[in-house]
Amino acid sequence: MTRPDASRAGTFEIADGLEVNRMGFGAMRLCGEGIVGPPADESHARAVAQRAVDYGVDFLDTADSYGPGVSERLLREAGVVEDAVVATKAGLLRNSDTEWLPHGDPDYLKNQALVSRDRLRVDSIDVLQYHRPDPDTPFVDSVTALAELVDDGLVEYVGLSNVTVKQLDQAREIVDVVTVQNRYNVGYRDEQAVLDACEAAGIGFVPWYPLAGGDLDTVTDDLDAVAAAHDATRYQIALAWLLETSPVTLPIPGTLDLNHLEQNVAAAEIDLSESELRRLDEAV
């Protein structure tokens, strides 16, 4: 295999003058089991982040709640923050039971932003994404807090995660939204309407769970058939499909395995034919 190069996936302009290679890296897996605490080998985790950037990855996705705090810290310690656009998230609490608890209180979001800013050692956060709407806090209040962080110079751009088309429209009336991160992959397309809305508006769509945690059973036969024609793995084909299904998609596969990282980035080089795309589109 030739050295992987994320730039072969093409680029996407998140905002004026802020262009990234479309194959990104999800830093959630840099944490320990259950995404709580540090990994068993922190030096290895830092090496994975460094290797991703060496491969041309310049869009890194993380969150205050990953660890919590561990993922952001390791990215900073790895020395990759200055070489990439870092999109972190705020709005979820964690506990020792590994629960994900929505908490969109405006003051809390602002506090989280300050903590992330310090942990990443940046003057302002590149992209701060609202992690998940909180049923106990009005959505517009949470988004307004993020807009105020932009006004205060603590955040450059705002993104959303796990939102509906209606919520996206509501948020865009308050602040420019540059990314939306919803669950989406070749076997799960329930968020197609949100992707369509992002494509129409030129907003970056960041599909989380891009490889379904390795569970692509509903489309395994079709993926394997296409993979055989490209001397690739089913997971590489799943990533190639994400890149080709829309010009605004920014896949962020995450891993702690250097071999898997190499394979993920190498998926940027795969060109799927019209018939292969049609087969995968019709598989679900």
N, C-alpha and C positions, 0 to 999 in steps of 0.2 A: 504494500500500500504506500502510495506517495504521501508526503507530509500533508495532513489535512489543512485546509485553509477556509476559514469561515466566510471570507469575502466572496467565495464562489457561489454563495447563496444569493448574492446581490445585496443591495443596501436599501434602507428605508429612512426617510427623513422624518423623525419624530416631531421635530419642530424646526423653525427656521434656523439653519446653521447647525442643527443637531442630527447628524446622520450616523446610523449604525449599520453594521453587518446584520443581516436578518437571522442568522443562526446565533442564538444567545446561549446563556448558561444559567440554570437555576441553582442557586446556592443553598437551597433548603437542606439538601442531603449532606452538607458539610457538618451537620450537627450529629448528636448522638441518637440512640434508639428512641423512637417516638418523637423525634425532633425536639427533644428536651435534653439540655446539657451538651457538653462537648463530645466530639468523636473520640474513639479510643486512641487515635494517633493524630494529634493536631498538626504535626509537621507534614504528614501525608496530605491532610485536607488542604493545607496551604499550597502544597505542591500541585494539587489538582487544579486549584484556582489559577495558579501561575501558568500551568500548561494550557489551560483554556485560552488565556489571553495570548500566550505564545502562538496559538493556532489561529489568531485573528479575531477571537471573540471579543467584542467590545460593548456588549449589552449584558449586564449582570443583574439578575433578579434576586432580591433578598427580602427580609422583613424583620422588623423589631421582634416579632413573636417567634422567630426561628431560633430556638435555643432555650429561653428567649435571649436575644442579644449575641448569641454565639456566632451565628453566620456573619453578621455585620463585622464583628470583631476580627474574625478570621480573614475576611476579605481585606480589611485594613492591614492586618499583620502580614498578609501575603504580598502587599505592595502593589495591588492591582487597581485600587480605587482611582488613581490618577490616570490610568490607561484605558478606562472604560466609562461608559454611562452606567451609573448605578441607580437602579430603580428599586427603592425599598418600599415597605408598606407599613401602615399603622392602622390600628382599629381592632386588634384581637388580643385578648388576654390568654395566658397559658397557666397551667397548674401541674402539680406532680402526677395527676391522673391523665396527662397529655390531652386534656380537652382544649377545644378552640372556642373561646367565649367572646362573642361580639361585644365591643365596647366603643361606641362612637361618640361619647361625650366630647364636645368641642375642646374643653380645657385639657382633657386627657390626650386627645390627638395632638394638640400643640405641645404638650409635655413630651410625648413620644418622639415628636419631630426633633425636639431639642436633644433628647438622649441619642437618637440615631445620628444626628449631626456631630455630636461629640465622639460617638463610638467610631464613626467613619473618618473622623478628623477632617471634615470639610467645612468650608465657610457656608455653603448652601447645598442642599440635597438636590441632585439632578432631577429625579422624578420621585414624588411621594404619592403612593397609591393608597386609596381608602380600601382596606383589606376586605371588609364585608359589611354591608348595611346592618345596623343595629336596630332591631324591632322596638327597642325602648328609647331610641333617640330619633327625632325627626331627621330624615335623610338630608334635607336641605341645610339643616344646622351643621351637620358634620362636614358637608362639602364647603359650606361657607367658611368654616374654620381652616380648611386647606387653602382656600382662596386668600384668606388673611395672612397665612404663612408666606404665600407668594408675594403679597403686598409688602410684607416685612423683610423680604429678601432672604428668608431662611430656606425657601424652597424655590427651585426654578420652574418646575412644571408639575401638573397634577394628573394623576391617573386614577382609575377606578378598578375594582375587582368584584366579581360575583354580582353583577348588576343586570337589571332588565333594560330593555330599550327605553321604557318610560323613565327609568331612573337616569339613564344616560342623557336623555333629553333634558330632564330637570337640572342635572349637573351642568350641562353646557350653557344653560341660562345664567349660571353663576360664575363659571370659570372656564377657561380653555382646557379641554380634556385631551391629552395627547396619547394615552394608552388605555386600553380596557383589557383586563385579564379575567377570562372566564374559562371554565372547564370545556375542553374541546379536543377531540382527536379523531382519527379515522374511524373508530368504532363508536364514538359518542358525539352526536351532532345536535343535541337538544338546544344548544345556544346559537344555532345558525342565524336566527333573526338578529342577534346582537352583532355577529360577525358581519352580516350584510349591512347593518347600520354603520358600523365602523368603516367598512369599505366605501360606502357612499360618502362619508364625511372625511375620508382620508386619515382616520385615526388608527394608530397601531393596535393590532389585536394580538394579545399575548396568550396563547392557549396553554393553560396549566393542565397538568396531567397529560402531556403530549404523547406519552407512550403507555398510558393507562397503567402505570406501575408494572409494566411487563405483561399485563393481562389483556390481550387483544383477541380473545378466543372467538368472538363473533365474526372476525374477519381474517383469522389466521390462514385459512386455505388460500384466500385470494392474495394476501400479502406474500405468502411463501411462493406462490406461482410467479408473481411479479419479481420477487427477490431473486429467484433462480435465473431469470433472464439478465440480471445485472450483477451477478456474483456478489450479492449483498445479503444482509440479514433482514428479517421482517421489520425490525425496529428502524433500520435505515430507510426502508421504503415508507414506513409510517411518517417519518420526519420529512422525507422528500415530498410526500403527498401534502403535508401541512404547508410546505413552502410553495407548492404549486396551486393549492386550492384557492388562494387569494394573494394579491400583491401586498396586503397589509399585515399578513401574519408574521409574527416574530417568535418562533418556537424557542423554548427555554429548557431543553432536557437537562436534568441534573443527575449527577452520579458522584460516587467516591472512588470509582474504578477508572484508572488511567486508560485501560484498553477500551472500556465503554465510551469514555470521553472521545478518544480518537475515532471510534466508529461513528459516534453521533455527529461530530463535526464533518467527517468525511461524507455524510449523507448530503451535504450541500452540493456535492459534485454530481449527484444522480439526476438525470433528466428522464422524466417519465413520458411515455408516448401518450397520444390522445386515447388510444384504446386501453392502455393501462390505467389512465386516470378514470376513464369511464367505468372500467371494471371495479375499481375501488370505490367510486362514487355510488355505484349500484349495489355494493356489498352490504350496505346498511339500509 
